[in-house]
Every structure is written in structure tokens, then in C-alpha cells.
Amino acid sequence: MTSMTIAGRLDPGAADFVYVPVEVPAGVNRMSVSYTYSRPPVEPGLPSNSCCIGIFDEKGIELHGEGFRGWSGGARTEFFLSAGEATPGYLPGPIGEGTWHVVLGPYQVSEQGLDYAVTVAFGFGPDGGAPEQQYPPLAVEGRGPGWYRGDAHLHTVYSDGKRTPAEVAAEARAGRLDFIVSTEHNTSASHGAWGPLAGHDLLILTGEEVTTRNGHFLALGLGPGTWIDWRYRARDGELEDAAERIRSAGGLVVPAHPYCPFVACRWKFGYDSADAVEVWNGPWTADDESAVDTWDAMLVSSTRTESGRTSGRWLPAVGNSDAHSAPQPVGLPHNVVNAAALSRDAILEGLRSGRSWIAESADVAVDFTAEAGGTVAGIGERLAADDGAPVTVTATVVGVPHGVVRFITDEGQTQQVTLPGSGEGTSSWVTTPRRSAYVRVEVRHPRPDGTSGSGTAMGPDLPLGPMAALTNPIFLGR
């Protein structure tokens, strides 16, 4: 085995991605890479050094190209590749002769600069056999129309998570989920590991969390082995191309945790290329409160009429756990999707059309409908009724003791009902399409002091308690 070490320095303002060329000779059957970088102390409030790593092979580093061989972000300081196996997050395959590139991602560079050293070692000999990729099936046979529960934002050891895929699948089953989506950061390397873990009780979809420098988004339902590039900012105009690649394969584009306060996490691209938006990420926080407020404002905008018609396009809400490791629960929260089958295409269509709601656990159930003149519409649908027609909206909730049920329209909250200690109850409210362009439901836990907060138009009493369930809207009117 032979090795080399390449050292360099990055000053503040370095490029988002720095490519370190590595000349790979003929006959290599294994490549090992490790790296270190300086971490000088900094004054409070100033950026410290933070640098991620990945690799591209001899096919090149072009955006959306064929050279991608793996990414581990900042989760690992070393990795290896060979024809038959690779470190999780990296793609096994032949080590071709030519110029490879170790890619460094300096998320932050301190005022003292960042000194790095990359060590590459080569092993020589014949290639081993290619690994068997066991992709999960695209449908669970025999599961027809129904409401299906699933977490569409999860991480394992294939990116920066601590759980194995087997542990995530076991957690999903324990949480009574029907489907999950694998969304490792910037890599498709885990896709072939999920096949043996799927079953008649669990649909597993493949995807990716694409972590750009101006926010993260979920690429849900990617074809097995499909990889989406992440090396761009909002100003580069590349999101549209990436979104088209995802949608042409039947997938969805979903901005994730749009108000995440960490560097490069907050969503800056706008929502024109999105199919849905993740408004609830993990245990309820102020970030989620802001995301719901922004989403609700977009709902109002979608009902604006021009020449007597609305645009007809609105952005559904989703919620996911983003669980990385214990004690983060898989399924807190998750989506409850009205789908024609427990299949990739049906689940994605249910999310795309907004025929879904978000629950903090499988103990929570919500049934929400609107009725006028004998016609009934459900979540994500439109109730075609005349402007002045009385519309009765009804929500039945289970599993939220002393919870607060809120009916919310384009005017804001219109009614609030407190559930009994059993956590079960049915609430109704009458409106008209003229008064309410849409109605949606939130179910909140009591506030920490045990009260519900008024939250009424006569004078809000904030903050509200944490969310237990959140529905997509029912639109009213013709």
C-alpha cells in the first residue's frame, strides 16, 4: 500500500467547495482517505472552522455529473472505497485510473484561516466482486385505499445518523408507521441496503436530503440509486434543474425545516419549485411556529382571485422527525396520507395533493370534513358550494388529553374548543365560502401552565401550546 498527504490552507471567504486533485494509478483496488483540519479557538460569536468531505472519481466533478462517489459531511474523518464495499455514505465500485478529487466543504472558516491535510492511501490487486444492491419494492401488495402513516425524513449511519437502517426500520414498526423515506445527506449510498428491511407491514421509499448552502430540501421517492447534486446556492439558478430531475422521475421536492437557525440550513430559494413544505420538524419548536405562519400566509395568497379565478396552486404541509439517533423518536411527527394504495406512487400523490395531515404519534387521530347540501369534502379537497351556502366543518380528535382544537381560515382562528381529559371529542363550526376561502385544523397540547390560551380574534393569548396535529386545508367555494 502506498500513501500521500496533501496539505493546504483556506482563508476566510473560501469557495463553498474546494477540490483536491488526486492522481490514481492503474491497478488500485482500494482507496482510503482521511483528513484533519485546524480548529483554533475563536472569540464568542465568531465562526469557528467547520469542514465537510466527499469524493468524486475520474469521471469528473461537473454539476449533476457522473463522477460522484460519496459524501460524509462532517460525520467522519476517514473513509474507504473498493469494488466490493465502501464506508457507509460512499459508493462501492472499481477504482479507476485517472484524476479523482477529494471535495472539501468549508462551511465556516475562522478569521485565523483553516489549515487542512488530506491523506490518501492506495491498495493494489484484483478487484473484488460487486456488491448486491437490494432495493426495496415500490409497493406493498394487497394494501388498497386508506390512510397510511409515514415519516419522510430520516437519517442513518449512511450520513450523520447513529442508527443502522435495521434499527430505523424497527423503530418505524414500533411507532406503528406504514412507510418511511430514506433521506441521507447528499448521497444515495443507502438505497441498496433497505430491500431486506421492507415487508408486508412497511413500505420503504428511497430519497435524499439535499443540503445546499442556502437551505436543505427533501427529494422524496427517487428511483433507487438516483443521486441529486447539492453544490449550489439560490443565486446560481440550479434548483430548477434539480427539481425537474426529481419530478421527471416521479419524486417530490420538499424544502425542509425552512427556519432552521444553523448555518446554510435556512431556506432561501423561495417556493416556486416546491411540491410541499416541511412545516414541522421533530419536537415542536419556535422554528416550526414560524414555518406554519409562513405556510398559512402562502395559503391565503393561493386563494387570491384574478378575473374571477384563483391560480389553483397551493403548497401542502408535511411533517417529519428528521431523527438521527436515540433518543430522537422516529415518527415524531409523521404524515397521515390518504392514498389509493400503500405504494410509492400513491403515497407521493397523496402528499403532492395535500390529502394528508400531520400527527405527533400514532396515538393521535383526526377526522376532518366539510359538508354543504349533502356534499362532503375531506382534507386537501375543495367543497364546491355557492358563496352564501352554509358549510359545516367538523373535526373529530382522539388522543390529545385536554387538547385545544383550533379552526383556522384565511381570516385566522375562528373557533377554539378544549377537549376533555379523555382526549376525545367532536367539534363543529358553520361558515360560508364567502367568509372562509379555506378551513384547516390545529390540535394543540395545553400550555406548560396547563391553560389553553384564548387564541381568539378578540385578543390572542400567546404562546400557544405545542402542536399535536395539523391538517392541510379544505378549500371552500366554486
ZINOR-V38576 format. One record per residue. D_CENTER is the distance of its C-alpha to the mean C-alpha in Angstrom with 2 decimals. Layout:
D_CENTER ; D_CENTER
This chain:
40.98 ; 41.01 ; 38.78 ; 38.41 ; 36.91 ; 35.75 ; 35.73 ; 34.82 ; 34.05 ; 31.49 ; 32.60 ; 30.64 ; 29.09 ; 28.43 ; 26.37 ; 22.60 ; 23.25 ; 26.63 ; 27.84 ; 30.47 ; 32.57 ; 33.78 ; 36.62 ; 36.31 ; 39.71 ; 40.59 ; 40.57 ; 37.54 ; 35.76 ; 33.55 ; 31.96 ; 31.00 ; 29.45 ; 29.37 ; 29.11 ; 30.03 ; 29.94 ; 31.87 ; 30.63 ; 33.42 ; 33.55 ; 32.63 ; 33.66 ; 31.37 ; 28.99 ; 29.23 ; 26.60 ; 27.10 ; 26.52 ; 23.12 ; 22.83 ; 20.44 ; 21.77 ; 21.38 ; 23.87 ; 24.95 ; 27.97 ; 31.10 ; 29.43 ; 28.40 ; 25.76 ; 25.43 ; 22.14 ; 20.51 ; 23.52 ; 24.40 ; 25.04 ; 21.73 ; 22.46 ; 19.87 ; 18.01 ; 17.84 ; 17.15 ; 19.21 ; 18.84 ; 22.09 ; 25.45 ; 26.62 ; 25.78 ; 27.81 ; 27.81 ; 30.36 ; 30.88 ; 30.29 ; 27.68 ; 25.43 ; 23.59 ; 20.10 ; 17.79 ; 20.80 ; 22.26 ; 25.74 ; 28.40 ; 31.76 ; 32.40 ; 33.95 ; 36.71 ; 35.99 ; 34.06 ; 30.69 ; 28.60 ; 26.93 ; 24.29 ; 24.04 ; 21.37 ; 23.17 ; 20.59 ; 23.58 ; 27.29 ; 29.83 ; 33.06 ; 34.87 ; 32.91 ; 31.08 ; 33.23 ; 31.65 ; 33.11 ; 31.64 ; 33.62 ; 33.52 ; 35.56 ; 36.66 ; 37.96 ; 40.26 ; 41.18 ; 40.30 ; 36.72 ; 35.56 ; 34.26 ; 30.81 ; 28.36 ; 27.56 ; 24.01 ; 23.20 ; 20.35 ; 19.31 ; 20.95 ; 19.34 ; 20.85 ; 22.50 ; 26.08 ; 27.81 ; 24.90 ; 25.59 ; 24.52 ; 22.97 ; 20.21 ; 17.66 ; 15.31 ; 12.06 ; 9.04 ; 6.09 ; 4.36 ; 7.75 ; 10.15 ; 13.83 ; 16.93 ; 15.87 ; 14.09 ; 14.48 ; 14.30 ; 17.67 ; 17.40 ; 18.53 ; 16.96 ; 19.93 ; 19.25 ; 15.65 ; 17.16 ; 19.96 ; 17.88 ; 16.08 ; 19.59 ; 20.97 ; 18.47 ; 19.69 ; 16.52 ; 17.23 ; 14.18 ; 11.24 ; 8.91 ; 9.49 ; 7.05 ; 9.71 ; 10.20 ; 12.25 ; 14.02 ; 14.70 ; 17.24 ; 16.03 ; 16.10 ; 19.80 ; 19.69 ; 18.06 ; 20.93 ; 23.30 ; 20.79 ; 20.14 ; 22.87 ; 24.36 ; 22.34 ; 18.84 ; 17.02 ; 14.72 ; 12.68 ; 12.03 ; 9.28 ; 8.22 ; 6.27 ; 8.98 ; 10.48 ; 13.24 ; 15.93 ; 15.00 ; 11.34 ; 7.98 ; 6.04 ; 4.20 ; 7.55 ; 7.82 ; 11.37 ; 12.90 ; 16.48 ; 17.36 ; 18.01 ; 16.48 ; 15.36 ; 13.95 ; 15.66 ; 14.33 ; 17.82 ; 18.23 ; 18.22 ; 18.19 ; 21.96 ; 22.02 ; 21.05 ; 19.05 ; 15.79 ; 17.79 ; 18.89 ; 15.54 ; 14.31 ; 17.58 ; 17.21 ; 13.98 ; 15.57 ; 18.89 ; 17.59 ; 16.35 ; 12.59 ; 10.24 ; 8.96 ; 6.32 ; 6.80 ; 4.77 ; 7.57 ; 10.18 ; 13.08 ; 12.37 ; 15.98 ; 15.84 ; 17.18 ; 15.16 ; 11.98 ; 13.04 ; 12.25 ; 15.59 ; 15.40 ; 15.98 ; 14.56 ; 17.08 ; 14.94 ; 11.96 ; 11.92 ; 10.04 ; 8.52 ; 6.50 ; 9.90 ; 9.87 ; 8.26 ; 10.72 ; 14.41 ; 15.38 ; 16.41 ; 17.95 ; 14.77 ; 13.43 ; 16.95 ; 16.85 ; 13.63 ; 15.34 ; 18.54 ; 17.23 ; 15.66 ; 18.99 ; 20.94 ; 19.23 ; 20.25 ; 23.75 ; 23.82 ; 22.95 ; 26.06 ; 28.40 ; 31.22 ; 33.05 ; 36.27 ; 35.56 ; 32.17 ; 28.52 ; 26.07 ; 24.47 ; 20.94 ; 18.50 ; 14.77 ; 13.43 ; 11.38 ; 8.69 ; 8.13 ; 6.71 ; 8.63 ; 6.96 ; 10.51 ; 12.40 ; 15.96 ; 18.57 ; 19.10 ; 15.41 ; 15.31 ; 13.10 ; 12.56 ; 12.93 ; 11.72 ; 10.96 ; 11.60 ; 15.21 ; 15.65 ; 19.09 ; 19.37 ; 22.51 ; 21.87 ; 19.63 ; 18.69 ; 15.96 ; 17.50 ; 18.21 ; 14.88 ; 13.18 ; 16.20 ; 15.92 ; 12.45 ; 13.78 ; 16.95 ; 15.69 ; 17.67 ; 15.48 ; 15.39 ; 13.57 ; 15.53 ; 15.73 ; 17.45 ; 19.36 ; 22.43 ; 21.44 ; 22.44 ; 22.73 ; 24.83 ; 25.00 ; 27.37 ; 29.61 ; 33.16 ; 35.97 ; 39.21 ; 38.09 ; 34.89 ; 31.61 ; 28.04 ; 24.82 ; 21.28 ; 20.05 ; 23.63 ; 26.57 ; 29.86 ; 32.56 ; 35.25 ; 37.88 ; 37.34 ; 39.73 ; 38.96 ; 38.16 ; 34.67 ; 33.99 ; 30.43 ; 30.06 ; 27.46 ; 28.12 ; 26.21 ; 26.53 ; 25.55 ; 25.47 ; 28.90 ; 30.29 ; 27.07 ; 27.20 ; 26.44 ; 25.96 ; 26.54 ; 25.11 ; 26.22 ; 26.38 ; 29.16 ; 27.12 ; 27.76 ; 30.82 ; 31.26 ; 30.35 ; 31.50 ; 31.53 ; 31.16 ; 33.81 ; 33.51 ; 32.77 ; 29.41 ; 30.37 ; 31.57 ; 31.72 ; 31.82 ; 32.95 ; 33.51 ; 35.39 ; 34.60 ; 35.22 ; 33.25 ; 35.39 ; 34.16 ; 30.50 ; 28.42 ; 25.69 ; 25.22 ; 22.18 ; 22.27 ; 20.98 ; 22.21 ; 22.64 ; 24.24 ; 27.49 ; 27.53 ; 28.53 ; 32.13 ; 31.97 ; 32.33 ; 30.13 ; 30.73 ; 32.30 ; 29.55 ; 32.02 ; 33.15 ; 36.36 ; 34.80 ; 31.37 ; 31.51 ; 28.39 ; 26.23 ; 25.02 ; 23.97 ; 20.44 ; 18.46 ; 19.04 ; 17.89 ; 16.88 ; 17.69 ; 17.16 ; 20.60 ; 23.72 ; 25.48 ; 29.26 ; 32.04 ; 33.10
